[in-house]
């Protein structure tokens, strides 16, 4: 059973990162941070010297999905999203890394406008009531120096499930590691997130793809 309090804390961490990343605020990994009120209060504290914040560069990143239907494959992408990485030390594989991503579902784009309208409607994403998709992850299981499984929690339509992404993660060697690139993919079942419509025509399996470039926040660099 998913620890709902821990999920809430992780989602709040995501919101803190997205909302205050330009001012280089973050949360400390302390036991008391499991209290949501404490978590929000901590968003007003400056970064610890051994923490590094990387902000997602939207123009250099993309979020896509693919689903098979009886009429052919449907591809979609989200044009608006944000978030970042919090790394406790320098380097990638040796670090404790937290990742927070929030997607604006209204920004969904597909090749056919009619398909986009259907996907945004109440039978699928229902953007009027559920305008955001979020993912918070912090567990990496490494295969080698660049490949790993990233585990975390994804929330779609207020339903939260644990998911695992296969990722390729690397940190730039130039500029003292001021950039991170992550390629990630996974397959989820939409029924597990409360999306049951048209199962006779649209597959339950949805393939997700992320290609993210994140750059170190300037205020973090100044503390190195």
C-alpha positions as CSV (number, residue, x, y, z in Angstrom):
1,X,0.0,0.0,0.0
2,X,1.4,3.4,-1.0
3,X,2.2,5.7,1.9
4,X,-0.2,8.5,1.1
5,X,1.6,10.9,3.5
6,X,4.9,10.3,1.8
7,X,3.3,10.8,-1.6
8,X,1.8,14.1,-0.5
9,X,5.2,15.2,0.8
10,X,6.8,14.3,-2.5
11,X,4.2,16.2,-4.5
12,X,4.8,19.3,-2.3
13,X,8.5,18.9,-2.9
14,X,7.8,19.0,-6.6
15,X,5.7,22.2,-6.3
16,X,8.4,23.8,-4.2
17,X,11.1,23.0,-6.8
18,X,9.0,24.3,-9.7
19,X,7.7,27.4,-7.9
20,X,10.9,28.6,-6.4
21,X,13.7,27.1,-8.5
22,X,14.6,30.5,-10.0
23,X,15.4,31.8,-6.5
24,X,17.3,28.6,-5.7
25,X,15.2,27.5,-2.8
26,X,14.7,23.8,-2.0
27,X,13.8,21.5,0.9
28,X,16.1,19.6,3.2
29,X,16.0,15.8,3.5
30,X,15.0,15.6,7.2
31,X,12.5,13.5,9.0
32,X,10.4,16.5,10.0
33,X,9.9,17.3,6.3
34,X,7.2,14.6,6.2
35,X,4.9,17.2,7.7
36,X,3.4,19.2,4.8
37,X,3.3,22.4,6.8
38,X,6.9,22.1,7.7
39,X,7.7,21.3,4.0
40,X,6.1,24.5,2.8
41,X,7.9,26.6,5.5
42,X,11.2,25.1,4.4
43,X,10.7,26.3,0.9
44,X,11.7,29.8,2.1
45,X,15.1,28.6,3.3
46,X,18.1,28.9,1.0
47,X,20.0,26.0,-0.4
48,X,22.4,24.1,1.8
49,X,26.0,24.4,0.4
50,X,26.1,20.7,-0.6
51,X,22.9,20.7,-2.7
52,X,22.7,21.5,-6.4
53,X,19.5,22.5,-8.2
54,X,19.1,21.8,-11.9
55,X,16.2,23.4,-13.8
56,X,14.6,21.8,-16.8
57,X,15.2,23.7,-20.0
58,X,11.8,23.5,-21.7
59,X,12.9,24.5,-25.1
60,X,15.6,21.8,-25.2
61,X,13.4,19.1,-23.7
62,X,10.3,17.1,-24.8
63,X,7.6,15.0,-23.2
64,X,5.8,12.5,-25.5
65,X,3.5,9.6,-25.4
66,X,2.4,6.9,-27.9
67,X,-0.7,4.6,-27.8
68,X,-1.9,2.0,-30.4
69,X,-5.4,2.1,-31.6
70,X,-7.4,0.1,-34.2
71,X,-7.0,3.1,-36.5
72,X,-3.3,3.3,-36.1
73,X,-0.7,4.8,-33.7
74,X,-1.5,8.0,-31.9
75,X,1.4,10.3,-30.8
76,X,1.0,13.2,-28.5
77,X,3.4,15.7,-26.9
78,X,3.1,18.3,-24.1
79,X,4.4,21.8,-24.9
80,X,4.4,23.2,-21.3
81,X,6.1,21.6,-18.4
82,X,8.7,22.4,-15.7
83,X,10.6,21.1,-12.8
84,X,14.1,20.0,-12.0
85,X,16.6,17.9,-10.2
86,X,18.0,18.3,-6.7
87,X,21.4,16.6,-6.2
88,X,23.0,16.4,-2.8
89,X,26.6,16.3,-4.1
90,X,28.6,16.7,-7.3
91,X,28.4,13.9,-9.9
92,X,25.5,11.7,-11.1
93,X,25.8,8.1,-10.1
94,X,27.1,8.7,-6.6
95,X,24.5,11.3,-5.8
96,X,21.3,11.3,-4.0
97,X,19.0,12.7,-6.7
98,X,15.4,13.9,-6.4
99,X,13.4,14.7,-9.6
100,X,10.2,16.7,-9.8
101,X,8.2,17.3,-13.0
102,X,4.9,19.0,-13.6
103,X,3.1,18.9,-16.9
104,X,0.3,21.3,-18.1
105,X,-2.1,18.8,-19.7
106,X,-3.9,21.7,-21.6
107,X,-0.7,22.1,-23.6
108,X,-1.3,18.6,-25.2
109,X,-0.6,18.6,-29.0
110,X,-1.4,15.9,-31.5
111,X,-1.2,15.6,-35.3
112,X,-5.0,15.8,-35.5
113,X,-6.9,18.6,-33.7
114,X,-9.9,16.3,-33.2
115,X,-7.9,13.6,-31.5
116,X,-6.4,16.3,-29.2
117,X,-9.9,17.5,-28.2
118,X,-11.0,14.0,-27.4
119,X,-7.9,13.3,-25.3
120,X,-8.4,16.5,-23.4
121,X,-12.1,15.7,-22.8
122,X,-13.7,14.1,-19.8
123,X,-13.3,10.5,-21.2
124,X,-9.6,10.8,-21.1
125,X,-7.5,13.5,-19.4
126,X,-10.4,15.7,-18.4
127,X,-8.3,18.8,-18.3
128,X,-11.0,21.0,-16.9
129,X,-10.8,19.2,-13.6
130,X,-7.3,17.7,-13.8
131,X,-5.1,20.2,-15.4
132,X,-1.7,18.7,-14.4
133,X,0.3,15.5,-14.5
134,X,3.1,15.2,-12.0
135,X,6.0,12.8,-11.4
136,X,8.3,12.7,-8.4
137,X,11.2,10.3,-8.2
138,X,14.2,9.7,-6.1
139,X,15.3,6.1,-6.4
140,X,17.9,5.1,-9.0
141,X,19.0,1.5,-9.6
142,X,22.1,1.6,-11.7
143,X,23.1,-0.9,-14.4
144,X,26.3,1.0,-15.3
145,X,27.7,4.5,-15.2
146,X,25.0,5.9,-17.4
147,X,21.9,3.6,-17.4
148,X,19.5,3.1,-14.5
149,X,15.9,2.4,-13.5
150,X,14.3,5.5,-12.0
151,X,11.4,4.7,-9.6
152,X,8.9,7.3,-8.4
153,X,5.2,8.3,-8.2
154,X,3.2,9.6,-11.1
155,X,-0.2,11.3,-10.6
156,X,-2.8,11.5,-13.4
157,X,-6.4,12.6,-12.7
158,X,-5.6,12.6,-8.9
159,X,-4.6,9.0,-9.1
160,X,-1.1,8.2,-7.9
161,X,0.8,5.1,-8.9
162,X,4.4,4.0,-8.6
163,X,6.1,3.8,-12.0
164,X,9.6,2.9,-13.1
165,X,11.4,4.6,-16.0
166,X,14.4,3.2,-17.9
167,X,16.8,6.1,-18.0
168,X,20.1,7.2,-19.6
169,X,21.5,10.0,-17.4
170,X,24.7,11.9,-18.0
171,X,26.3,15.1,-16.7
172,X,28.3,17.4,-18.8
173,X,32.0,17.5,-18.2
174,X,32.4,21.0,-19.5
175,X,31.5,23.9,-17.3
176,X,32.0,21.9,-14.1
177,X,29.0,19.7,-14.7
178,X,26.5,22.5,-15.1
179,X,24.1,20.4,-17.4
180,X,22.3,17.1,-17.0
181,X,20.7,15.2,-19.8
182,X,18.2,12.4,-19.1
183,X,16.4,10.2,-21.6
184,X,13.6,8.2,-20.0
185,X,10.9,5.8,-21.2
186,X,8.3,3.6,-19.6
187,X,4.9,1.9,-20.3
188,X,1.9,2.5,-18.0
189,X,-1.6,1.1,-18.1
190,X,-4.1,4.0,-18.3
191,X,-6.8,2.0,-16.5
192,X,-4.7,2.1,-13.4
193,X,-5.1,5.9,-13.5
194,X,-8.9,5.8,-14.0
195,X,-9.0,6.2,-17.8
196,X,-11.2,3.4,-19.1
197,X,-12.8,4.9,-22.2
198,X,-12.7,3.1,-25.6
199,X,-10.7,0.1,-24.5
200,X,-12.1,-1.8,-27.5
201,X,-10.4,0.7,-29.8
202,X,-7.5,2.3,-27.8
203,X,-4.9,0.2,-26.1
204,X,-4.6,0.2,-22.3
205,X,-0.8,0.4,-22.7
206,X,0.6,3.9,-23.1
207,X,4.3,4.5,-23.8
208,X,5.9,7.5,-22.2
209,X,9.1,9.2,-23.4
210,X,11.0,12.1,-21.8
211,X,14.1,13.7,-23.2
212,X,15.2,16.3,-20.6
213,X,18.0,18.8,-20.5
214,X,18.5,20.5,-17.1
215,X,20.9,23.2,-16.3
216,X,22.3,24.2,-12.9
217,X,20.7,27.2,-11.3
218,X,23.0,30.2,-11.3
219,X,22.6,30.7,-7.5
220,X,23.7,27.1,-7.0
221,X,26.8,27.6,-9.1
222,X,27.8,30.7,-7.1
223,X,27.9,28.5,-3.9
224,X,30.4,26.0,-5.4
